[in-house]
Structure formats: structure tokens, C-alpha cells
Amino acid sequence: RRGRPRRRPDKLHADKAYEAKARRQECRARGIVPRIARKGIESSQKLGRHRWVVERTHAWFNRFRRLPVRYERRADIYDAFTTLAASLITLNQIRRFC
């Protein structure tokens, strides 16, 4: 196949909604260590820390109105807007800390 070879993640972090024996077995069959909070036993607080970073980043990208709803037909133009948004987000973060 062309392109970069696919890599499987080492671990999967999930909340209590995905807690089922079948999900754990599917992960293990693929060589992935499941980190799924169990209902009534474990707290979701540890797993929530990892998820917050992703949700926050999606929120930053959603501030750019062209990105959540894709108006561009051409993929290269959409990719350019995504790259521009990432550059502006990075610039704002650098300003915050410098």
C-alpha cells in the first residue's frame, strides 16, 4: 500500500460508556491495552484528563467558522484553512506564555 504505514495505539483511554467485556476483548485481540473505567468501581476523573485536551483543541478549531461545516469542495483549500487555523492557534498560545 502507498503512504505511511499504519500504527496501532499502545493504549485506549475510554470512559464508563464503553465498559463491556466485548470491547476489552476487541482491544486485546488487536494488541491494545484498554484503560476503560469500570461502572461502580473506578472514577472517570483520571480518564477525563486525557479527553479534555482533545475536546479543548476541537473547540479552538470550531471558532473558525469555515472549518466545522466544510464549504470548500477542494481538499487542498480545506487543508490550507486547517493549516492556517492551526498556525493562528499556535501563535495565540505562544503569545499567552511569552
Secondary structure in CASP SS format (residue, H / E / C, confidence):
PFRMAT SS
TARGET T0000
AUTHOR 0000-0000-0000
METHOD secondary structure of the structure
MODEL  1
R C 1.00
R C 1.00
G C 1.00
R C 1.00
P C 1.00
R C 1.00
R C 1.00
R C 1.00
P C 1.00
D C 1.00
K E 1.00
L E 1.00
H E 1.00
A E 1.00
D C 1.00
K H 1.00
A H 1.00
Y H 1.00
E C 1.00
A C 1.00
K H 1.00
A H 1.00
R H 1.00
R H 1.00
Q H 1.00
E H 1.00
C H 1.00
R H 1.00
A H 1.00
R C 1.00
G C 1.00
I C 1.00
V E 1.00
P E 1.00
R E 1.00
I E 1.00
A C 1.00
R C 1.00
K C 1.00
G C 1.00
I C 1.00
E C 1.00
S C 1.00
S C 1.00
Q H 1.00
K H 1.00
L H 1.00
G H 1.00
R H 1.00
H H 1.00
R H 1.00
W H 1.00
V H 1.00
V H 1.00
E H 1.00
R H 1.00
T H 1.00
H H 1.00
A H 1.00
W H 1.00
F H 1.00
N H 1.00
R C 1.00
F C 1.00
R C 1.00
R C 1.00
L C 1.00
P C 1.00
V C 1.00
R C 1.00
Y C 1.00
E C 1.00
R C 1.00
R C 1.00
A H 1.00
D H 1.00
I H 1.00
Y H 1.00
D H 1.00
A H 1.00
F H 1.00
T H 1.00
T H 1.00
L H 1.00
A H 1.00
A H 1.00
S H 1.00
L H 1.00
I H 1.00
T H 1.00
L H 1.00
N H 1.00
Q H 1.00
I H 1.00
R H 1.00
R H 1.00
F H 1.00
C C 1.00
END
